Amino acid sequence: MGEFFKRHRIAILAVVLLFLSLLLYSYNLRHKGTTTLFEQTVLTITTPLQRGVDGFVKEVGQLWMNYLWLIDTRQENLRLRDEMAQLRARLSAEKEISLENQRLRRLLDFSEDFHHTVLPARVIAEDISSWARTIVLNKGTAAGLREGLPVVAAEGVVGRIIKVAPNSARVLLITDASSAVAALVQRTRTRGVARGAGDHLSLDYASRQAALKLDDLLITSGMGGVFPKGLVVGRIGLIEQGRFGLFQRVDLIPAADFSRLEEVLVLLEDQQ
């Protein structure tokens, strides 16, 4: 402490003298009516200092008010961000509900064209690999499902149930290599077998003499005992006629978009 006073003794002495002068000046103001030479000198010396102090106090006060205003603004911005996030989440949820209602309405309209009992189900898992193409539904034997029942969407044929548990069922998609659906070309009535080929279908046994066209619609023929007649299978996407052979190569684009499949219908009645 002594070292501090020794190092700054001049500044400390000046401050003490200034303080004593201000006290004396204040005393004289209260007890004298005229201004002395000493008071004039003190007033001259302290006026710039007083102005500086006043300016400094005002600046500090202004900065403090601005700081408080910035804090309030930041809190308001955070509150508005939270409200905006909540509104966006609510809007997204309402949009999702609206889209789901549209899909369910399409399924309902589609089911009204059938004279069969149908059960709506939701897709809860999928297995689309090089080994198998299947999906899993959230309904099982507890809801009346069994192996072999056909599964459809509003767009067309999806597949058939191959495994069933009390509360779930596995569906083999028509695009699986082991899947085959008896079908016919709606325009020409040409019969064939729509067989799974990974991401598309191929129409086997399409006669070379059949006048097929691109975009011709394929529907189920009702043969085979699984799918009722008239369900949309897909459209012709490729036709190739070789120089030899009895049949032409026909590739089909599935009607159902399996990558976006969320709700399906299971036809409960035995299609015999």
C-alpha positions as CSV (number, residue, x, y, z in Angstrom):
1,M,0.0,0.0,0.0
2,G,2.9,2.4,0.9
3,E,4.5,1.7,-2.4
4,F,1.2,2.7,-4.2
5,F,0.9,6.0,-2.4
6,K,4.6,6.8,-3.0
7,R,4.2,6.1,-6.7
8,H,1.0,8.1,-7.1
9,R,1.5,10.8,-4.4
10,I,1.2,13.7,-6.8
11,A,-2.1,12.6,-8.2
12,I,-3.5,11.8,-4.8
13,L,-2.4,15.2,-3.5
14,A,-4.0,16.9,-6.4
15,V,-7.3,15.1,-5.9
16,V,-7.3,15.9,-2.1
17,L,-6.6,19.6,-2.8
18,L,-9.3,19.7,-5.4
19,F,-11.8,18.0,-3.0
20,L,-10.9,20.5,-0.2
21,S,-11.3,23.4,-2.5
22,L,-14.7,22.2,-3.6
23,L,-15.7,21.9,0.1
24,L,-14.5,25.4,0.9
25,Y,-16.2,26.7,-2.2
26,S,-19.4,25.1,-1.3
27,Y,-19.2,26.5,2.2
28,N,-18.6,30.0,1.0
29,L,-21.6,29.8,-1.4
30,R,-23.9,29.0,1.5
31,H,-22.5,31.7,3.8
32,K,-21.4,34.6,1.6
33,G,-23.2,36.8,-0.8
34,T,-20.3,37.9,-3.0
35,T,-17.9,35.8,-5.0
36,T,-14.3,36.1,-4.0
37,L,-11.2,35.7,-6.2
38,F,-10.6,32.3,-4.8
39,E,-14.2,31.2,-5.6
40,Q,-13.8,32.5,-9.1
41,T,-10.6,30.6,-9.6
42,V,-12.1,27.4,-8.3
43,L,-15.2,27.9,-10.5
44,T,-13.0,28.4,-13.5
45,I,-10.9,25.3,-12.8
46,T,-13.8,23.0,-11.9
47,T,-16.3,24.0,-14.6
48,P,-14.6,21.9,-17.4
49,L,-14.2,19.1,-14.9
50,Q,-17.8,19.3,-13.9
51,R,-18.9,19.3,-17.5
52,G,-16.7,16.3,-18.2
53,V,-18.2,14.4,-15.2
54,D,-21.7,15.3,-16.3
55,G,-21.0,14.2,-19.8
56,F,-19.5,10.9,-18.5
57,V,-22.5,10.2,-16.3
58,K,-24.8,10.9,-19.2
59,E,-22.9,8.6,-21.5
60,V,-22.8,5.8,-18.9
61,G,-26.5,6.2,-18.3
62,Q,-27.2,6.1,-22.0
63,L,-25.0,3.0,-22.4
64,W,-26.8,1.4,-19.5
65,M,-30.2,2.1,-21.0
66,N,-29.1,0.8,-24.4
67,Y,-27.8,-2.3,-22.7
68,L,-31.1,-2.9,-20.9
69,W,-32.9,-2.2,-24.1
70,L,-30.8,-4.8,-26.0
71,I,-31.4,-7.4,-23.2
72,D,-35.2,-6.8,-23.5
73,T,-35.0,-7.0,-27.3
74,R,-33.0,-10.2,-27.2
75,Q,-35.5,-11.8,-24.8
76,E,-38.3,-10.6,-27.0
77,N,-36.5,-12.1,-30.1
78,L,-36.1,-15.4,-28.3
79,R,-39.7,-15.4,-27.3
80,L,-40.8,-14.7,-30.9
81,R,-38.5,-17.4,-32.2
82,D,-40.0,-19.9,-29.8
83,E,-43.5,-18.9,-30.9
84,M,-42.5,-19.1,-34.5
85,A,-41.0,-22.6,-34.0
86,Q,-44.2,-23.7,-32.3
87,L,-46.4,-22.3,-35.1
88,R,-44.2,-24.0,-37.7
89,A,-44.5,-27.3,-35.9
90,R,-48.2,-26.9,-35.6
91,L,-48.5,-26.0,-39.3
92,S,-46.4,-29.0,-40.3
93,A,-48.5,-31.3,-38.1
94,E,-51.8,-29.9,-39.6
95,K,-50.4,-30.3,-43.1
96,E,-49.4,-33.9,-42.4
97,I,-52.9,-34.6,-41.0
98,S,-54.4,-33.0,-44.2
99,L,-52.2,-35.2,-46.4
100,E,-53.1,-38.3,-44.4
101,N,-56.8,-37.4,-44.7
102,Q,-56.4,-37.1,-48.5
103,R,-54.7,-40.5,-48.7
104,L,-57.4,-42.1,-46.5
105,R,-60.1,-40.5,-48.5
106,R,-58.6,-42.0,-51.7
107,L,-58.5,-45.4,-50.0
108,L,-62.1,-45.0,-48.9
109,D,-63.2,-44.0,-52.4
110,F,-61.2,-47.0,-53.8
111,S,-62.8,-49.4,-51.3
112,E,-66.3,-48.4,-52.2
113,D,-65.8,-49.9,-55.7
114,F,-65.3,-53.4,-54.1
115,H,-67.9,-55.8,-52.9
116,H,-65.5,-57.2,-50.4
117,T,-64.7,-56.5,-46.8
118,V,-61.5,-54.5,-46.5
119,L,-59.2,-53.6,-43.6
120,P,-57.1,-50.5,-43.6
121,A,-53.6,-50.9,-42.3
122,R,-50.5,-48.8,-41.9
123,V,-47.0,-49.6,-43.2
124,I,-44.6,-49.6,-40.3
125,A,-41.5,-51.2,-41.8
126,E,-40.0,-52.1,-45.2
127,D,-37.4,-54.5,-46.4
128,I,-36.4,-53.5,-50.0
129,S,-33.1,-55.2,-50.6
130,S,-31.5,-57.5,-53.2
131,W,-32.8,-60.5,-51.3
132,A,-36.5,-59.6,-50.7
133,R,-39.0,-56.8,-51.2
134,T,-41.5,-56.8,-48.4
135,I,-43.3,-54.4,-46.1
136,V,-44.7,-54.9,-42.6
137,L,-48.2,-53.8,-41.6
138,N,-49.5,-52.8,-38.1
139,K,-52.4,-55.4,-38.2
140,G,-52.3,-59.2,-37.8
141,T,-54.4,-62.2,-36.8
142,A,-56.0,-60.1,-34.0
143,A,-57.6,-58.0,-36.7
144,G,-58.6,-61.0,-38.9
145,L,-55.6,-61.2,-41.2
146,R,-54.1,-64.5,-42.5
147,E,-51.5,-65.6,-45.0
148,G,-52.4,-65.3,-48.7
149,L,-54.7,-62.2,-48.4
150,P,-54.2,-59.6,-51.1
151,V,-53.0,-56.1,-50.3
152,V,-53.8,-53.1,-52.4
153,A,-53.5,-49.3,-52.4
154,A,-55.6,-46.6,-54.1
155,E,-53.1,-46.7,-57.1
156,G,-53.3,-50.5,-57.6
157,V,-51.9,-53.8,-56.5
158,V,-49.3,-53.9,-53.7
159,G,-48.8,-57.6,-52.9
160,R,-50.0,-60.5,-50.7
161,I,-49.5,-61.4,-47.0
162,I,-46.9,-64.2,-46.5
163,K,-46.3,-64.0,-42.8
164,V,-48.7,-63.0,-40.0
165,A,-48.5,-62.4,-36.3
166,P,-51.1,-61.3,-33.7
167,N,-50.4,-57.6,-34.4
168,S,-48.3,-57.5,-37.6
169,A,-48.1,-59.0,-41.0
170,R,-45.4,-59.2,-43.7
171,V,-46.4,-58.5,-47.3
172,L,-44.5,-59.7,-50.3
173,L,-44.5,-56.9,-52.9
174,I,-45.4,-57.7,-56.5
175,T,-41.9,-56.3,-57.5
176,D,-40.2,-59.2,-55.6
177,A,-38.6,-61.7,-57.9
178,S,-40.7,-64.6,-56.4
179,S,-44.0,-62.7,-57.0
180,A,-46.2,-63.4,-60.0
181,V,-49.7,-61.9,-60.8
182,A,-52.0,-63.1,-63.5
183,A,-52.7,-60.0,-65.6
184,L,-54.1,-58.8,-68.9
185,V,-53.7,-55.7,-71.1
186,Q,-56.9,-53.7,-70.6
187,R,-57.0,-52.4,-74.2
188,T,-56.2,-55.6,-76.1
189,R,-57.1,-58.2,-73.5
190,T,-53.7,-59.9,-74.0
191,R,-53.0,-62.2,-71.1
192,G,-49.7,-62.8,-69.4
193,V,-48.0,-63.0,-66.0
194,A,-46.7,-59.9,-64.3
195,R,-43.5,-61.0,-62.5
196,G,-41.4,-59.0,-60.1
197,A,-38.1,-57.7,-61.4
198,G,-36.7,-55.6,-58.6
199,D,-37.8,-52.0,-59.1
200,H,-40.2,-52.9,-62.0
201,L,-42.3,-55.8,-63.4
202,S,-42.0,-57.9,-66.6
203,L,-44.9,-59.3,-68.5
204,D,-44.2,-62.9,-69.3
205,Y,-45.9,-64.8,-72.1
206,A,-47.0,-61.8,-74.1
207,S,-47.5,-63.1,-77.6
208,R,-45.5,-61.5,-80.5
209,Q,-48.8,-61.1,-82.4
210,A,-50.2,-58.9,-79.6
211,A,-50.4,-55.2,-80.8
212,L,-49.1,-53.7,-77.5
213,K,-48.3,-50.0,-77.0
214,L,-46.4,-48.0,-74.5
215,D,-48.5,-46.8,-71.6
216,D,-51.0,-49.6,-72.1
217,L,-52.7,-50.4,-68.7
218,L,-52.3,-53.8,-67.1
219,I,-55.0,-55.1,-64.7
220,T,-55.4,-58.3,-62.8
221,S,-57.2,-61.1,-64.7
222,G,-58.8,-62.7,-61.7
223,M,-57.0,-66.0,-62.3
224,G,-54.7,-67.6,-59.7
225,G,-57.1,-67.2,-56.7
226,V,-55.4,-64.3,-55.0
227,F,-56.3,-61.0,-56.6
228,P,-59.8,-60.2,-57.8
229,K,-60.2,-59.1,-61.4
230,G,-59.8,-55.5,-62.5
231,L,-57.1,-54.2,-60.1
232,V,-54.5,-52.0,-61.7
233,V,-51.1,-53.6,-61.8
234,G,-49.1,-51.1,-63.9
235,R,-48.4,-49.6,-67.3
236,I,-46.2,-50.8,-70.2
237,G,-42.9,-49.0,-70.1
238,L,-40.8,-51.0,-72.6
239,I,-41.6,-53.3,-75.6
240,E,-39.0,-55.3,-77.4
241,Q,-39.7,-57.8,-80.2
242,G,-36.8,-60.1,-80.9
243,R,-36.2,-61.7,-84.3
244,F,-37.1,-65.1,-83.0
245,G,-39.4,-66.6,-80.3
246,L,-43.1,-66.8,-79.5
247,F,-43.2,-63.9,-77.1
248,Q,-42.1,-60.3,-76.9
249,R,-40.3,-58.6,-74.0
250,V,-42.5,-56.3,-72.1
251,D,-41.5,-54.3,-69.0
252,L,-44.1,-52.7,-66.7
253,I,-44.0,-49.7,-64.4
254,P,-45.9,-50.6,-61.2
255,A,-49.0,-48.5,-60.5
256,A,-48.2,-48.2,-56.8
257,D,-45.2,-46.1,-55.6
258,F,-43.7,-48.5,-53.0
259,S,-41.2,-45.9,-51.9
260,R,-44.1,-43.7,-50.6
261,L,-46.5,-46.3,-49.4
262,E,-48.0,-45.4,-46.0
263,E,-51.5,-46.8,-45.9
264,V,-53.0,-49.9,-47.6
265,L,-56.1,-52.0,-47.7
266,V,-56.2,-55.7,-47.1
267,L,-59.0,-57.6,-48.9
268,L,-60.4,-59.9,-46.2
269,E,-62.8,-62.1,-48.3
270,D,-61.4,-65.2,-50.0
271,Q,-61.1,-64.5,-53.7
272,Q,-62.0,-67.9,-55.2
